Amino acid sequence: MFGTNWTIGIDFGTSNTAAAHTNPVKGTVEAVNLSHNRTTMSSSVYVESPEQIDVGDVAMDKAESNPAGFIPAPKRVIPQQMFQVNGYDLSASMPVAAVLSSVVQRVSREHGNIQPSELVLTHPEAWSSNEIKVLLDAAAQLGLSAAKITTISEPQAAAHYYSRAKALQPGQRIAVFDFGGGTLDVAVLEANDNDAFDVIAARGDNTLGGKTFDAMMRRWVDQQLDDRNPELLDYFRTQAPLQERHALEDSIRRAKELLSEASYATVVVSGGGETERFQITRAEFEEIISPALDKAAALTQATLADAGITNAEDLVALYLTGGSSRIPLVQDRLKHFGPLATLDDPKTVVAQGAISALGPIVRGMTPHNMGADAPTTQEPAQGGVDFGSSGYGTPNYGTANYGASAPTATAPTATAPAGQVASATPAASTSAPTKTRRNLIIAAAAVVAVAAIGATTLYLLGNRNSEETTTTQPTAAATSSASAGNLGSREAVIAAAPSKFRESLDKCELDGTTETGRLKVKCQIKEGSSAYGYFAGDSTSVPRVTFNIDPDSSDIERRRITEGWYDTRNKDTETVENGNKTAAAFIYSDTATSGSNNKYSLAYSSTETNLILTSFDLKDKESAKAYLQAAGLM
């Protein structure tokens, strides 16, 4: 016997999505398995066409045959409002709707295929009303009444979940450290008289998350391959198909997760008929990720400083959520800031807390029937917070300061007029017209689902040609994206690169995406071009460059170069910068010893052009520097 009223909360994440629901039998709030035996599913989508968008594991499988249709992180395209993929112009809400539809249909099966009576969606605290509207537009495509859809910020949802297990008195403060696969968000919240929370301060870094650790481990693997099997390393750099690259990424991710529990793990590198296995210890892993955790700690310090937190006793708890918070070193780095609080499944507390925030809608909710044990709390080390002689200071590069007075979103109860969606965040009071877009592909029909395993739901959308004029004020993030263009195609990425650099490119093709979801392009160096002479090309080795345009990561990458992140045991290296310090390159030998027969590689980033590139098979260091000059990069 299924009840007709039930609630679902969805935490739509950058890398993974989680969901919770009110159990149809017990009425308790519980997390839901979304893929196989996991409580999360990949947020990635594959756009076959506007009428067919696959999600999760199916999307990743299809990316093998056509990377141009793959969007690994749909959440990152939301600020763009519109984007291009696989030759189609799409609204940002369409891939989001595909993910939400997959989740809702998966959970609805546990409720006799009855639609939920309430859908609660979470979002970053820093999101503007325009970005939240994209999320709500996506939810509206599910066929639910507007009055059934509400939103709440992620730190507020987490705080609500925590407070159901350990009640907070008005005026008490809690910090939420949400460390996910693609982003880190830190917020300080204060309990008010309405059984809710006010956000006092919030900061975030959309370049720091579990995938950051994956990338750092990948560099470690590359170093091991360079010592043991440089041919296999070259194979993965230049020839390996997407399937083999994904297998390596999966092995790295599993090793990372295992190291939270075990003292060592093994990474398997298999491709081109060869296999290498590398054992990594927890101590080695912690050394590798230490620079990233320095940034995480600095971000936490800065957020607490914004909120006026001067010692550990000012916080009831520093609540750790997100899968990356499981790493023991993360907890060790944060223990001086306040009493650490953790729960058994940090990946799902935001989704469960979103339902908890609705309170009156979910009858009889208590800490017991939420399925939550009281948080495990660690008292701060003796001496409290180590502020240092200069106080809290500022976070490291790559963070966005959302300000001490970030807008507070609450779970709404008001009913929206017909045709509108209820939102926790009011619409912007000002607007500016943007260019009318013609012939846009707009989601117009209800969702048609095909039952499948886990997250492999087929998403069908209607298609019509229309003329739409938008009048929303562009967000800062959208402006940033616009500065680089809507780089949703190979041609767009190439066109955004510096002109002198483009002149030497030939036979360009898409080469997957970056950690932040940007398209990567791989090109040959055109034979006969002025740049060709700086490379050691021959009949078996064609000089190539791989690059992307990313205004969100170019400065971070430049700093990584100048601050020694690329330094290896290889002694034959050199770091160069341009005169105004806006571009930097790291040049290194492809082998561990210097010699006349060596080839050289370089990593480059510019904050002026937002170009990030890697290049291989350069003749020597002087040729590498000459190439940078000839290509107009230095």
Secondary structure by P-SEA (a helix, b strand, c coil): ccccbbbbbbbcccccccccccccccccbbbbbccccccccccbbbcccccbbbccaaaaaaccccccccccccccccccccccccccccccaaaaaaaaaaaaaaaaaaaccccccbbbbbbcccccaaaaaaaaaaaaacccccccbbbbcaaaaaaaaaaaaccccccbbbbbbcccccbbbbbbbbbcccccccccbbbbbccccaaaaaaaaaaaaaaaaaaccaaaaaaaaccccaaaaaaaaaaaaaaaaaaaccccbbbbbbcccbbbbbbbcaaaaaaaaaaaaaaaaaaaaaaaaaaccccccccccccccccccccaaaaaacccccccccccccccaaaaaaaaaacccccccccccccccccccccccccccccccccccccccccccccccccccccccccccccbbbbccccccbbbbccccccccccccccccccccccbbbbbbbbbbbbbbbbccccaaaaaaaaacccccaaaaaaaccccccccccccccccccccbbbbbbbccccccccccccccccccccccccccccccaaaaaaaaaacccccccccbbbbbcccccbbbbbbbccccccccbbbbbccccccccccccccccccaaaaaaaaaaaccc
